[in-house]
Amino acid sequence: MEQLYHQTTQLIQETTDLFQKLEIDPSESIENAIQSKINAITTNCEKLDIFVFKTPINQRPTAKLRVDQLKYDNKHIQASLLNAQNKRRRREQELADREQLLSRRFGHDHTAINVDFLAQEQASLHNSHRNVDEMLHTGSNILQTLRYNRDTLKGAHRRLIDLANTLGLSNATISLIERRVAQDKYMLFGGMFVTLTVIVLVIMFLL
């Protein structure tokens, strides 16, 4: 299990390095490489879940917590990849619109424009709706990630308490852990509220 865990950690680090390259050179090939890493991490996490149930009972909470952290990192990577893909598509669409605008042909009297305005308006509306759909989809994925993080934090909280009881930690230490979990919960809800607010504002201003 330890070898597979370290391999998965290495994959996450390699994926992070690919994101740095993606910021410099946004390309579909790098996105495909990141997606391949994500698939490998997901497969490893599924195998690690099986190994967790084979570990001794006294070591199981710690092993489960480590695997959940890998899953959390993988979810975060998936959301980051989706955001990068949406940004690239919007950038490509903006370039295409710019090329279309520059390729307009004007008549000799500069009044006759060889453009089908109705088709252009329809295409513009279609692009706007598609961009809004992409942002809604991104927001939905972010909310799913936040819900997953909330469940992970709850599970980690329960396992930490069980582990603390097993190790015989003091009540003061347990109270400190509970306060930290409560703070993380408030941060989680705050993030969800801000995300929903941004999505509503985007819909109000773009539609």
Secondary structure in CASP SS format (residue, H / E / C, confidence):
PFRMAT SS
TARGET T0000
AUTHOR 0000-0000-0000
METHOD secondary structure of the structure
MODEL  1
M C 1.00
E H 1.00
Q H 1.00
L H 1.00
Y H 1.00
H H 1.00
Q H 1.00
T H 1.00
T H 1.00
Q H 1.00
L H 1.00
I H 1.00
Q H 1.00
E H 1.00
T H 1.00
T H 1.00
D H 1.00
L H 1.00
F H 1.00
Q H 1.00
K H 1.00
L H 1.00
E H 1.00
I H 1.00
D C 1.00
P C 1.00
S C 1.00
E H 1.00
S H 1.00
I H 1.00
E H 1.00
N H 1.00
A H 1.00
I H 1.00
Q H 1.00
S H 1.00
K H 1.00
I H 1.00
N H 1.00
A H 1.00
I H 1.00
T H 1.00
T H 1.00
N H 1.00
C H 1.00
E H 1.00
K H 1.00
L H 1.00
D H 1.00
I H 1.00
F H 1.00
V H 1.00
F C 1.00
K C 1.00
T C 1.00
P C 1.00
I H 1.00
N H 1.00
Q H 1.00
R H 1.00
P H 1.00
T H 1.00
A H 1.00
K H 1.00
L H 1.00
R H 1.00
V H 1.00
D H 1.00
Q H 1.00
L H 1.00
K H 1.00
Y H 1.00
D H 1.00
N H 1.00
K H 1.00
H H 1.00
I H 1.00
Q H 1.00
A H 1.00
S H 1.00
L H 1.00
L H 1.00
N H 1.00
A H 1.00
Q H 1.00
N H 1.00
K H 1.00
R H 1.00
R H 1.00
R H 1.00
R H 1.00
E H 1.00
Q H 1.00
E H 1.00
L H 1.00
A H 1.00
D H 1.00
R H 1.00
E H 1.00
Q H 1.00
L H 1.00
L H 1.00
S C 1.00
R C 1.00
R C 1.00
F E 1.00
G C 1.00
H C 1.00
D C 1.00
H C 1.00
T C 1.00
A C 1.00
I E 1.00
N C 1.00
V C 1.00
D C 1.00
F H 1.00
L H 1.00
A H 1.00
Q H 1.00
E H 1.00
Q H 1.00
A H 1.00
S H 1.00
L H 1.00
H H 1.00
N H 1.00
S H 1.00
H H 1.00
R H 1.00
N H 1.00
V H 1.00
D H 1.00
E H 1.00
M H 1.00
L H 1.00
H H 1.00
T H 1.00
G H 1.00
S H 1.00
N H 1.00
I H 1.00
L H 1.00
Q H 1.00
T H 1.00
L H 1.00
R H 1.00
Y H 1.00
N H 1.00
R H 1.00
D H 1.00
T H 1.00
L H 1.00
K H 1.00
G H 1.00
A H 1.00
H H 1.00
R H 1.00
R H 1.00
L H 1.00
I H 1.00
D H 1.00
L H 1.00
A H 1.00
N H 1.00
T H 1.00
L H 1.00
G C 1.00
L C 1.00
S C 1.00
N H 1.00
A H 1.00
T H 1.00
I H 1.00
S H 1.00
L H 1.00
I H 1.00
E H 1.00
R H 1.00
R H 1.00
V H 1.00
A H 1.00
Q H 1.00
D H 1.00
K H 1.00
Y H 1.00
M H 1.00
L H 1.00
F H 1.00
G H 1.00
G H 1.00
M H 1.00
F H 1.00
V H 1.00
T H 1.00
L H 1.00
T H 1.00
V H 1.00
I H 1.00
V H 1.00
L H 1.00
V H 1.00
I H 1.00
M H 1.00
F H 1.00
L H 1.00
L C 1.00
END
